[in-house]
Amino acid sequence: MFAWPGIGRYLIDGVNGRDFPVVQATVLLIAIGFVVGNLITDLLLVYIDPRIRFE
């Protein structure tokens, strides 16, 4: 399992091979993961710290 190449390696291979759909898909996937991670972090922060409220 740990010998499988990851998404970063897939992105580098796509850039080196000029495979634009692969590059677009991996960048989109990374961006979505970043946004979802920030959203989850913000929601957990609101849950943990009662001084923070949605306005």
C-alpha positions as a printed NumPy array, in Angstrom:
array([[  0.   ,   0.   ,   0.   ],
       [  2.742,   2.482,   0.889],
       [  4.622,   1.736,  -2.328],
       [  1.754,   3.118,  -4.43 ],
       [  2.638,   6.439,  -5.985],
       [  0.628,   9.31 ,  -4.542],
       [ -1.252,  12.19 ,  -6.049],
       [  1.829,  14.419,  -5.973],
       [  3.782,  11.945,  -8.04 ],
       [  0.817,  11.634, -10.412],
       [  0.798,  15.41 , -10.82 ],
       [  4.528,  15.545, -11.536],
       [  4.207,  12.743, -14.079],
       [  1.332,  14.621, -15.727],
       [  3.378,  17.826, -15.936],
       [  6.392,  16.   , -17.348],
       [  4.215,  14.164, -19.868],
       [  2.258,  17.319, -20.789],
       [ -0.979,  15.582, -19.89 ],
       [ -3.134,  18.631, -19.236],
       [ -6.344,  16.85 , -18.118],
       [ -4.334,  15.001, -15.454],
       [ -2.77 ,  18.247, -14.256],
       [ -6.135,  20.023, -14.161],
       [ -7.819,  17.176, -12.308],
       [ -5.102,  16.823,  -9.684],
       [ -4.9  ,  20.587,  -9.065],
       [ -8.69 ,  20.693,  -8.738],
       [ -8.632,  17.749,  -6.339],
       [ -5.932,  19.376,  -4.207],
       [ -7.831,  22.691,  -4.18 ],
       [-11.095,  20.997,  -3.153],
       [ -9.264,  19.144,  -0.393],
       [ -7.76 ,  22.408,   0.831],
       [-11.131,  24.181,   0.887],
       [-12.876,  21.271,   2.627],
       [-10.066,  21.064,   5.178],
       [-10.384,  24.769,   5.96 ],
       [-14.159,  24.486,   6.26 ],
       [-13.897,  21.572,   8.677],
       [-11.278,  23.435,  10.71 ],
       [-13.47 ,  26.543,  10.924],
       [-16.506,  24.512,  11.99 ],
       [-14.496,  22.682,  14.65 ],
       [-13.125,  25.977,  15.937],
       [-16.662,  27.356,  16.319],
       [-17.687,  24.173,  18.124],
       [-14.666,  24.19 ,  20.46 ],
       [-14.575,  27.93 ,  21.284],
       [-18.022,  29.214,  22.356],
       [-16.927,  32.866,  22.051],
       [-16.953,  32.548,  18.253],
       [-20.367,  32.903,  16.608],
       [-21.668,  32.819,  13.044],
       [-22.85 ,  36.245,  11.928]])
